Amino acid sequence: MSLLPDKAEGLLGSIGLRSPGGDRIPSPLSRLLTNGVVPGAIAMLAMGLVSGNLWLGLLGGLSALGTGLWLLTPFRSELWTQLIPVSWRVPIAGALGSIVGVFGLLLLWGTERSQDEQGTRLSINWDAVGAISEALGALGQIAIAVLAVYVAWQQYVLSRDLTIQQNRITQQQTIDAYFQGVSDLALDEQGFLEDWPQERAIAEGRTAAILGSVDAEGKAKIVRFLSQAKLLSPLKRDRLLGRPILDGSGGYEEDRAHGVRVIDLGVMLAGADLQDTDLRWVDLADTNLVRANLSGCNLTRANFSRTVLFEANLRGADMKGIRLFYGEAATATPRLRDSDESNYQTGEGTGAVVEGADLTDVEALAESDRVYCCMWGGDRTRGTIPGGCEGIENKLGR
């Protein structure tokens, strides 16, 4: 069985011989040329150069060139198909044809006509040939410079991509360390939630620090983790030690009106860039998202009650099942700046602040949410709501 790859066998087979075991080997003529003629021609060339014998040097050089080309001839098709990528063959052939054609036309243009006994003859103007050669040399230098710039650009792109990938890995490691640190702070040895005031303060400080140092996707990962771990939900506490109360179903009981969160995001995400991130089912109630960029986000089932969305960018966001208020749209009102009183039955004081928010092209906006945004969004927001606000009162009056 042959130990050579198929392509190697094809190359050796093109010069034609096979060993008794089936492997291709050079022919006797090829061995003679390789072992005798080529070294001899090189020796003749060297002797001619050393002795100053022009004809001996020319003979050796031409012999080496001809023999080398003959030995390489069977490989020409393989060299073309293997060394030159398919995408480069057409431009290379076109460039060679263009250069040769231009050079030939310029030579013909630079010829001189003369009359003799045999008729009209053309003679090459070697001065013009020299000028053309210099011009082609300059073009070659320009092409080499362009190629160098292209190679440098490709190296820059590759380096940039590697740096971005490394930064992503480093960021994920930082986020994982944050997850572990917050878990160690908030949980006791048995895995129950045990968050004392100073532990909550440290957890909030860590959260504020990491949210300021990661990109949009990193922020979204952190928010999803905190929300799914119920660290952003207001938990009902006993009135003695402030410990969270179990709900009897394996979780902790929520208290929207008076509960205490393990981590209160507050203004940590104000003006944050969260564009095109996954924020499904997150609890961002009571969070300040003033002028935040939420365009293109998936906000399915997210809780934005009492959230400040003043002048937030929600263009193209998926708002299927989003909660902007409690109660009914007709009685719900936005949170008040100078009052924390909220009625989670009627919806008074439980609504999001949507004044100035951009809702252009939002998807799956429920009818009740559309009505609420029309009533409390102001003129600027009303002009961006899909479906319009015709017939709905502008309760802000501005």
C-alpha positions in Angstrom: 0.0 0.0 0.0 1.3 3.4 -0.9 2.2 5.7 2.0 2.1 8.8 -0.1 -1.0 11.1 -0.3 -2.9 11.0 -3.5 -1.7 14.4 -4.6 1.9 13.4 -4.0 1.5 10.3 -6.0 0.0 12.3 -8.8 3.0 14.6 -8.8 5.5 11.7 -8.9 3.4 9.9 -11.4 3.5 12.8 -13.8 7.3 12.3 -14.2 6.4 8.7 -14.6 7.9 6.0 -12.5 6.8 3.6 -9.8 8.8 1.5 -7.3 8.3 -2.3 -6.9 6.2 -1.5 -3.7 3.9 0.8 -5.7 5.5 4.1 -4.8 6.4 6.6 -7.5 10.2 7.1 -8.1 12.1 9.4 -10.6 12.9 8.0 -14.0 16.6 7.2 -15.0 16.7 10.3 -17.2 15.4 12.5 -14.3 18.0 11.0 -12.0 20.7 11.7 -14.5 19.6 15.3 -15.0 19.2 15.8 -11.3 22.5 14.2 -10.2 24.7 15.0 -13.1 23.6 17.8 -15.5 22.3 20.3 -12.9 25.3 20.2 -10.7 27.6 20.2 -13.7 25.8 23.3 -15.2 26.0 25.1 -11.9 29.7 24.3 -11.7 30.3 25.6 -15.2 28.4 28.8 -14.4 30.6 29.2 -11.2 33.8 28.6 -13.2 32.8 31.0 -15.9 32.0 33.7 -13.3 35.3 33.1 -11.4 37.5 32.9 -14.6 35.7 35.7 -16.4 34.9 33.3 -19.4 31.7 34.7 -20.8 30.8 31.7 -23.0 31.5 29.2 -20.3 29.2 31.1 -17.9 26.5 31.5 -20.5 26.6 27.8 -21.3 26.4 26.8 -17.7 23.6 29.2 -17.0 21.5 28.3 -20.0 22.1 24.6 -19.2 21.0 25.0 -15.6 17.9 27.1 -16.7 16.8 24.6 -19.4 17.3 21.5 -17.3 15.5 23.1 -14.3 12.5 24.1 -16.5 12.4 20.7 -18.0 12.3 19.0 -14.6 9.6 21.4 -13.3 7.4 21.1 -16.5 5.4 18.0 -15.2 4.6 20.0 -12.0 3.3 23.1 -13.7 -0.4 22.2 -13.4 0.0 21.1 -9.8 1.9 24.3 -8.9 -0.9 26.4 -10.5 -3.7 24.6 -8.7 -2.1 24.1 -5.3 -0.1 27.3 -4.9 -2.5 29.8 -6.5 -6.0 29.9 -4.8 -9.0 29.7 -7.1 -10.1 33.3 -6.2 -6.7 34.7 -7.2 -6.3 32.9 -10.6 -8.5 35.2 -12.6 -7.0 38.5 -11.3 -3.4 37.1 -11.7 -4.0 36.0 -15.2 -5.7 39.3 -16.0 -2.9 41.3 -14.5 -0.2 39.3 -16.4 -2.1 39.7 -19.7 -2.6 43.4 -19.2 1.0 44.0 -18.3 2.3 42.0 -21.3 -0.2 43.6 -23.7 0.6 47.1 -22.6 4.3 46.4 -22.7 4.0 45.0 -26.2 1.9 47.9 -27.5 4.3 50.4 -26.0 7.2 48.6 -27.7 5.4 48.8 -31.1 4.6 52.4 -30.5 8.2 53.2 -29.8 9.6 51.5 -33.0 11.1 53.3 -35.9 10.4 52.6 -39.6 13.3 52.6 -42.1 13.5 51.9 -45.8 16.1 49.6 -47.3 16.5 47.3 -50.2 14.3 44.7 -48.7 11.5 47.1 -48.0 10.1 48.7 -44.8 11.7 47.5 -41.6 10.9 48.1 -38.0 13.7 48.8 -35.5 13.1 49.1 -31.8 13.9 52.4 -30.1 15.9 51.2 -27.1 15.7 54.6 -25.4 11.9 54.3 -25.4 12.2 50.7 -24.1 14.4 52.0 -21.3 11.9 54.6 -20.4 9.1 52.0 -20.5 11.1 49.7 -18.3 11.7 52.5 -15.8 7.9 53.2 -15.8 7.1 49.6 -15.3 9.6 49.4 -12.5 7.9 52.3 -10.8 4.6 50.7 -11.2 6.0 47.5 -9.7 7.3 49.4 -6.7 3.8 51.0 -6.3 2.2 47.5 -6.5 4.6 46.2 -3.9 3.8 49.1 -1.6 0.1 48.5 -2.1 0.6 44.8 -1.3 2.5 45.8 1.8 -0.3 48.0 2.9 -2.8 45.2 2.3 -0.8 42.7 4.3 -0.5 45.2 7.1 -4.2 45.8 7.1 -4.9 42.1 7.2 -2.5 41.7 10.1 -4.3 44.6 11.9 -7.7 43.0 11.3 -6.5 39.6 12.6 -4.9 41.3 15.6 -8.1 43.2 16.3 -10.3 40.1 16.1 -7.9 38.2 18.5 -8.0 41.2 20.9 -11.8 41.3 20.8 -12.0 37.5 21.5 -9.5 37.8 24.3 -11.4 40.7 25.8 -14.6 38.6 25.7 -13.0 35.7 27.5 -11.5 38.1 30.1 -14.9 39.8 30.6 -16.7 36.5 31.0 -14.1 35.4 33.6 -14.7 38.7 35.5 -18.5 38.2 35.4 -18.2 34.6 36.7 -16.0 35.8 39.6 -18.7 38.5 40.3 -21.4 35.9 40.4 -19.5 33.7 42.8 -18.7 36.7 45.0 -22.3 37.9 45.2 -23.5 34.4 46.0 -21.0 34.0 48.8 -22.1 37.4 50.3 -25.8 36.7 50.2 -26.0 33.0 51.1 -25.2 31.2 54.3 -23.5 27.8 54.6 -26.9 26.0 54.2 -27.7 28.0 51.0 -30.4 30.2 52.6 -30.5 33.9 51.9 -28.9 35.8 54.7 -28.2 39.4 53.6 -27.3 41.8 56.4 -27.3 45.5 55.6 -23.5 45.8 55.1 -23.5 42.7 52.9 -26.2 44.3 50.7 -24.2 47.5 50.5 -21.0 45.6 49.5 -23.0 43.6 46.9 -24.5 46.8 45.4 -21.0 48.4 45.3 -19.6 45.4 43.4 -22.5 45.5 41.0 -22.1 49.2 40.4 -18.4 48.7 39.7 -18.8 45.8 37.3 -21.7 47.3 35.4 -19.4 50.3 34.6 -16.7 48.1 33.1 -18.5 45.6 30.8 -20.2 46.0 27.5 -23.9 45.8 26.7 -24.0 42.0 26.5 -22.1 41.8 29.8 -24.6 44.2 31.5 -27.5 42.0 30.2 -25.9 38.8 31.6 -25.5 40.4 35.0 -29.1 41.7 35.0 -30.5 38.3 34.0 -28.5 36.6 36.7 -29.6 39.0 39.4 -33.2 38.9 38.3 -33.4 35.1 38.0 -31.8 34.7 41.4 -34.5 37.0 42.9 -31.8 39.4 44.1 -33.7 42.3 42.3 -37.1 41.4 43.6 -38.5 43.2 46.7 -38.7 40.5 49.4 -41.0 40.4 52.4 -39.0 40.7 55.6 -39.8 40.0 59.2 -40.0 43.1 61.3 -37.4 42.1 63.8 -34.2 41.1 62.0 -35.2 42.0 58.4 -34.7 38.4 57.2 -36.6 37.3 54.1 -39.7 35.2 54.7 -40.2 31.8 52.9 -43.4 31.5 50.9 -44.0 27.9 51.7 -43.4 26.8 48.1 -39.6 26.6 48.1 -39.0 30.4 47.5 -39.2 33.7 49.2 -42.3 35.8 49.4 -42.4 39.1 47.4 -43.7 42.4 48.8 -44.0 45.0 46.0 -45.1 47.8 48.4 -42.7 47.4 51.3 -40.2 44.7 50.4 -36.4 45.1 50.5 -34.2 44.0 47.6 -30.9 42.3 48.1 -29.5 44.5 45.4 -31.1 47.8 44.4 -29.9 48.9 41.0 -31.1 52.4 41.5 -29.3 54.6 39.0 -26.6 52.1 38.0 -28.2 51.7 34.5 -29.1 55.3 33.9 -27.9 56.2 30.3 -26.6 52.6 29.8 -26.2 51.0 26.4 -28.1 47.8 26.3 -28.8 47.7 22.6 -29.8 44.4 21.0 -29.5 42.4 24.2 -31.6 39.7 25.8 -33.6 41.0 28.8 -36.5 38.5 28.8 -38.3 38.0 32.2 -36.0 40.4 34.0 -37.3 42.4 37.0 -36.2 46.0 36.5 -39.0 47.6 38.6 -38.1 50.8 40.3 -34.9 51.1 38.3 -33.7 54.4 36.8 -33.2 53.9 33.0 -33.3 57.5 32.1 -31.9 58.0 28.5 -30.9 54.3 28.4 -30.5 52.6 25.0 -32.9 49.6 24.8 -33.3 49.6 21.1 -33.7 46.1 19.6 -33.8 44.4 23.0 -36.0 41.4 23.7 -38.1 42.6 26.6 -40.6 39.7 26.7 -42.3 39.5 30.1 -39.9 42.1 31.6 -41.2 44.0 34.6 -40.8 47.8 34.2 -43.3 49.0 36.8 -42.2 52.2 38.4 -39.2 52.2 36.1 -37.9 55.6 34.9 -37.8 55.4 31.1 -37.6 59.1 30.6 -36.2 59.7 27.0 -35.2 56.1 26.8 -34.6 54.6 23.3 -36.9 51.6 22.8 -36.8 51.5 19.0 -37.6 48.1 17.6 -37.8 46.4 21.0 -39.9 43.3 21.5 -42.4 44.3 24.2 -44.5 41.1 24.3 -46.1 40.7 27.7 -44.1 43.6 29.2 -45.4 45.0 32.5 -45.4 48.8 32.6 -48.0 49.1 35.5 -50.2 47.2 37.8 -54.0 47.4 37.8 -55.9 48.9 34.8 -54.6 51.3 32.2 -57.5 53.7 33.0 -56.5 54.1 36.6 -52.7 53.5 36.5 -50.4 56.4 36.9 -46.6 56.9 36.8 -44.6 56.9 39.9 -44.3 60.2 41.6 -40.9 61.8 42.3 -41.9 63.1 45.8 -43.9 60.1 46.9 -43.3 56.3 47.4 -47.0 55.5 47.9 -48.3 53.0 45.3 -51.6 51.2 45.1 -51.0 47.8 43.4 -54.7 47.2 43.2 -55.7 50.3 41.2 -52.3 50.9 39.7 -51.9 54.5 41.1 -48.2 55.3 41.4 -47.1 51.9 39.9 -46.6 52.9 36.3 -43.4 53.5 34.4 -42.3 57.0 33.6 -42.4 56.9 29.8 -42.3 60.6 29.0 -40.1 61.3 26.0 -39.5 57.6 25.3 -39.0 56.6 21.7 -41.3 53.6 20.9 -40.8 53.6 17.1 -41.4 50.2 15.5 -41.7 48.4 18.9 -43.1 44.9 18.5 -46.1 43.2 20.2 -47.1 46.2 22.3 -50.3 45.2 24.1 -53.4 47.5 23.7 -53.5 48.4 27.4 -49.8 49.3 27.3 -50.4 51.4 24.1 -53.2 53.3 25.9 -51.0 53.9 29.0 -48.1 55.2 26.9 -50.4 57.5 25.0 -51.8 58.9 28.2 -48.5 59.4 30.0 -45.9 59.7 27.3 -46.4 63.3 26.2 -46.4 64.6 22.7 -43.0 63.3 21.8 -43.8 59.7 22.8 -47.3 59.8 21.3 -45.8 60.5 17.9 -43.7 57.3 18.0 -46.3 54.7 19.2 -47.3 52.1 16.6 -51.1 52.5 16.0 -51.1 56.1 17.0 -53.0 57.8 19.9 -56.1 59.1 18.2 -58.9 59.6 20.6 -56.7 58.9 23.7 -56.2 61.8 26.2 -52.8 63.3 26.8 -52.9 63.4 30.5 -49.4 65.0 30.8 -50.7 68.0 28.8 -47.3 68.5 27.1 
